[in-house]
Amino acid sequence: MAAAVLGTKAFDFLISRSVSSECSLMSVGNGENLQNKLSDLVEHPNAANFSWNYAIFWQLSCSKSGDLVLGWGDGCCREPSEGEESAISFIFKPRLGNETQQRMRKRVLQMLHSLFGGIDEDNYAIVLDKVTDTEIFFLASMYFSFPKGEGGPGKCYESGKHIWISDVFKSSFDFYVRSFLAKSAGMQTVVFIPTDVGVVELGSMRFIPENSELLQLVGSSFSSFSLLGMPKKSAAVTAVTDKKNGDGPYV
């Protein structure tokens, strides 16, 4: 069931890392400042006159075994606006009945929450009446962490170079372990941008050609210099504490 919701590659990746998943986040900035920067990428049009569907900051962290990994720092997402989803995205959407699909998604989120030692107060699967395509992608992403060189964030950080995937549906990048979830959510463009303290991941349902100005602007905005003052153990999981009315973003 979990593999059907998350995709086999993502499920295997999560299970293999569940034992050593607990991370201690390094001090890189103010938590509110980080959330505001991520929200701005999602809520407001940028210089290229579009806004991202989601933004995640993978923060340089230390696992229980002492290894450096990129763990969930914070994130923000929004539901697609009218006409935003591409026609090809519907090919990848699960074809289960809505009731069955919702039941499976909630069970998988509860399983992940239990597997990774979450507390009942943060169990989002309980409070959500419905788990949308965007939400299952975003909420499941919270449980991932990437060693250097593994997954999109890990490869990006190790190389120190950005990764811009303009068409996820046609991409052959085997390192993107959450590709099934991203496709199911209708994401077409996915970008990883390295900083000195982590990796910024951005996603859009539109085809977005590579833009050097955006890369430079985002990279500098999430550097340690711009994120000065974050507590050593950030309250990073701030997404979807309440399901907002309308099409507002989830932060």
C-alpha positions as CSV (number, residue, x, y, z in Angstrom):
1,M,0.0,0.0,0.0
2,A,2.7,2.5,1.0
3,A,4.6,1.8,-2.3
4,A,1.5,2.5,-4.3
5,V,1.1,5.9,-2.6
6,L,4.7,7.0,-2.4
7,G,6.2,5.1,-5.4
8,T,8.5,2.1,-4.9
9,K,11.8,4.1,-5.1
10,A,10.6,6.6,-2.4
11,F,9.3,3.9,-0.2
12,D,12.5,1.9,-0.3
13,F,14.5,5.0,0.3
14,L,12.5,5.9,3.4
15,I,12.5,2.5,4.9
16,S,16.3,2.1,4.5
17,R,16.8,5.4,6.5
18,S,14.1,5.1,9.1
19,V,16.4,3.8,11.8
20,S,18.9,6.7,11.7
21,S,16.4,9.4,10.7
22,E,16.7,11.6,13.8
23,C,18.6,14.7,13.0
24,S,19.9,17.7,14.9
25,L,19.6,20.8,12.8
26,M,22.5,23.2,12.6
27,S,22.1,26.9,13.4
28,V,21.7,28.8,10.1
29,G,19.1,31.5,10.7
30,N,15.9,32.7,12.2
31,G,13.0,30.2,11.9
32,E,10.4,32.9,11.1
33,N,12.8,34.5,8.6
34,L,13.3,31.1,6.8
35,Q,9.5,30.5,6.6
36,N,8.9,34.1,5.3
37,K,11.5,33.6,2.5
38,L,9.9,30.2,1.5
39,S,6.4,31.7,1.6
40,D,7.5,34.6,-0.6
41,L,8.6,32.2,-3.3
42,V,5.2,30.5,-3.3
43,E,2.8,33.3,-2.6
44,H,4.3,36.2,-4.7
45,P,5.3,36.4,-8.4
46,N,9.1,36.6,-8.9
47,A,11.1,38.6,-11.5
48,A,10.0,36.1,-14.2
49,N,6.4,36.8,-13.3
50,F,5.4,33.4,-11.8
51,S,5.3,31.9,-8.4
52,W,6.4,28.4,-7.4
53,N,4.0,25.7,-6.3
54,Y,6.2,24.7,-3.5
55,A,9.5,25.6,-1.8
56,I,11.5,23.4,0.6
57,F,14.7,24.1,2.4
58,W,16.8,21.0,3.1
59,Q,19.0,22.0,6.0
60,L,22.4,20.7,6.7
61,S,22.0,18.4,9.7
62,C,23.7,15.8,11.8
63,S,22.2,12.2,12.0
64,K,22.3,10.1,15.2
65,S,25.3,8.3,13.7
66,G,27.1,11.6,13.3
67,D,26.9,11.8,9.5
68,L,26.0,15.0,7.8
69,V,22.7,14.8,6.0
70,L,20.2,17.2,4.4
71,G,17.1,17.1,6.5
72,W,13.8,18.9,6.3
73,G,14.3,22.5,7.5
74,D,11.0,24.1,6.5
75,G,8.6,24.4,3.5
76,C,5.6,26.0,2.0
77,C,3.2,24.9,-0.7
78,R,0.0,25.9,-2.4
79,E,-2.8,24.2,-4.3
80,P,-2.8,24.7,-8.1
81,S,-4.7,27.6,-9.5
82,E,-7.3,27.2,-12.2
83,G,-5.7,25.9,-15.5
84,E,-2.2,25.5,-13.9
85,E,-2.0,21.7,-14.1
86,S,-0.6,20.4,-17.4
87,A,-2.6,17.9,-19.4
88,I,0.2,15.3,-19.2
89,S,0.1,15.3,-15.3
90,F,-3.3,13.5,-15.4
91,I,-1.7,10.5,-17.0
92,F,0.4,9.9,-13.8
93,K,-2.4,10.5,-11.3
94,P,-3.6,7.4,-9.4
95,R,-6.8,5.9,-10.8
96,L,-8.2,4.6,-7.5
97,G,-11.6,5.6,-6.3
98,N,-11.5,8.8,-4.3
99,E,-12.5,7.1,-1.0
100,T,-10.0,4.3,-1.4
101,Q,-7.3,6.8,-2.3
102,Q,-7.9,9.0,0.7
103,R,-7.9,6.0,3.0
104,M,-4.6,4.8,1.7
105,R,-3.0,8.2,1.8
106,K,-4.0,8.8,5.4
107,R,-2.8,5.4,6.5
108,V,0.6,5.9,4.8
109,L,1.0,9.3,6.5
110,Q,0.1,7.8,9.8
111,M,2.6,4.9,9.2
112,L,5.4,7.4,8.3
113,H,4.5,9.5,11.4
114,S,4.8,6.4,13.6
115,L,7.9,5.0,11.9
116,F,9.8,8.3,12.4
117,G,8.8,8.8,16.0
118,G,6.3,11.6,15.6
119,I,4.0,12.7,18.4
120,D,0.2,12.7,18.1
121,E,0.0,16.5,18.2
122,D,1.9,16.7,14.9
123,N,-0.1,13.9,13.1
124,Y,-1.5,15.8,10.2
125,A,-3.3,12.8,8.7
126,I,-5.7,12.9,11.6
127,V,-6.7,16.6,11.2
128,L,-7.0,16.7,7.4
129,D,-10.4,15.8,6.0
130,K,-8.9,15.2,2.6
131,V,-5.3,14.7,1.4
132,T,-4.8,16.3,-2.0
133,D,-2.2,15.4,-4.6
134,T,-0.1,18.4,-3.5
135,E,-0.4,17.6,0.2
136,I,0.6,13.9,0.0
137,F,3.8,15.0,-1.9
138,F,4.5,17.8,0.5
139,L,3.7,16.0,3.7
140,A,5.6,12.8,2.7
141,S,8.6,14.9,1.8
142,M,8.9,15.9,5.5
143,Y,10.1,12.5,6.4
144,F,13.0,12.4,4.0
145,S,16.7,13.1,4.7
146,F,19.5,12.8,2.2
147,P,23.1,11.9,2.8
148,K,25.6,13.9,0.7
149,G,25.6,12.5,-2.8
150,E,22.2,10.8,-2.5
151,G,18.9,12.0,-3.9
152,G,18.4,15.4,-5.5
153,P,19.3,17.5,-2.5
154,G,22.3,15.3,-1.6
155,K,23.7,15.4,-5.2
156,C,23.2,19.1,-5.4
157,Y,24.9,19.8,-2.1
158,E,27.9,17.5,-2.8
159,S,28.6,19.0,-6.2
160,G,27.9,22.6,-5.2
161,K,26.0,23.0,-8.5
162,H,22.3,23.5,-9.1
163,I,20.1,20.9,-10.8
164,W,17.3,22.2,-13.0
165,I,14.8,19.7,-14.3
166,S,12.4,21.4,-16.7
167,D,10.3,18.4,-17.5
168,V,10.0,15.8,-14.7
169,F,7.7,13.7,-16.9
170,K,10.5,13.1,-19.5
171,S,13.4,13.2,-17.1
172,S,15.8,10.2,-16.9
173,F,17.4,11.4,-13.6
174,D,17.3,8.3,-11.4
175,F,18.5,10.2,-8.3
176,Y,15.1,12.0,-7.9
177,V,13.6,9.4,-5.5
178,R,10.3,11.4,-5.1
179,S,9.6,11.6,-8.8
180,F,6.5,9.4,-8.5
181,L,5.0,11.8,-5.9
182,A,6.0,14.8,-7.9
183,K,4.4,13.5,-11.1
184,S,1.3,12.5,-9.2
185,A,1.1,16.1,-7.8
186,G,1.5,17.5,-11.4
187,M,4.9,19.0,-10.9
188,Q,6.7,19.6,-14.2
189,T,9.7,21.7,-13.2
190,V,11.9,20.9,-10.2
191,V,15.0,22.8,-9.1
192,F,17.7,22.2,-6.5
193,I,19.9,25.2,-5.5
194,P,22.9,24.7,-3.2
195,T,23.8,27.1,-0.4
196,D,26.5,26.9,2.2
197,V,24.0,25.6,4.8
198,G,21.7,23.4,2.7
199,V,19.7,23.1,-0.5
200,V,16.6,25.0,-1.7
201,E,14.2,22.8,-3.7
202,L,11.5,24.5,-5.8
203,G,8.7,23.0,-7.9
204,S,6.2,24.3,-10.5
205,M,3.4,22.7,-12.5
206,R,4.6,24.8,-15.4
207,F,7.4,24.2,-17.8
208,I,10.0,26.7,-16.6
209,P,13.2,27.1,-18.6
210,E,16.5,27.6,-16.6
211,N,16.9,31.1,-15.4
212,S,20.3,32.2,-14.1
213,E,19.0,35.3,-12.5
214,L,16.5,33.3,-10.4
215,L,19.2,30.9,-9.4
216,Q,21.5,33.6,-8.2
217,L,18.7,35.4,-6.3
218,V,17.5,32.3,-4.5
219,G,20.9,31.0,-3.7
220,S,22.0,34.3,-2.0
221,S,18.7,34.7,-0.2
222,F,19.2,31.3,1.6
223,S,22.9,31.6,2.5
224,S,24.0,31.6,6.1
225,F,24.6,35.3,5.9
226,S,20.9,35.9,5.0
227,L,19.6,33.3,7.5
228,L,21.6,34.4,10.6
229,G,20.3,33.5,14.0
230,M,18.2,30.3,13.7
231,P,18.0,28.2,16.9
232,K,20.0,25.1,17.0
233,K,17.0,22.9,16.9
234,S,14.5,24.7,14.6
235,A,10.8,24.0,14.8
236,A,11.1,23.1,11.2
237,V,7.9,21.2,10.5
238,T,5.5,24.1,10.2
239,A,3.5,23.0,7.2
240,V,-0.2,22.2,7.3
241,T,-0.9,22.8,11.0
242,D,-4.3,23.9,9.9
243,K,-5.9,23.3,6.5
244,K,-6.5,26.8,5.2
245,N,-9.7,27.9,3.5
246,G,-9.6,28.5,-0.3
247,D,-6.4,28.1,-2.3
248,G,-4.0,29.7,0.2
249,P,-0.5,28.2,0.8
250,Y,0.2,25.6,3.5
251,V,3.1,26.7,5.7
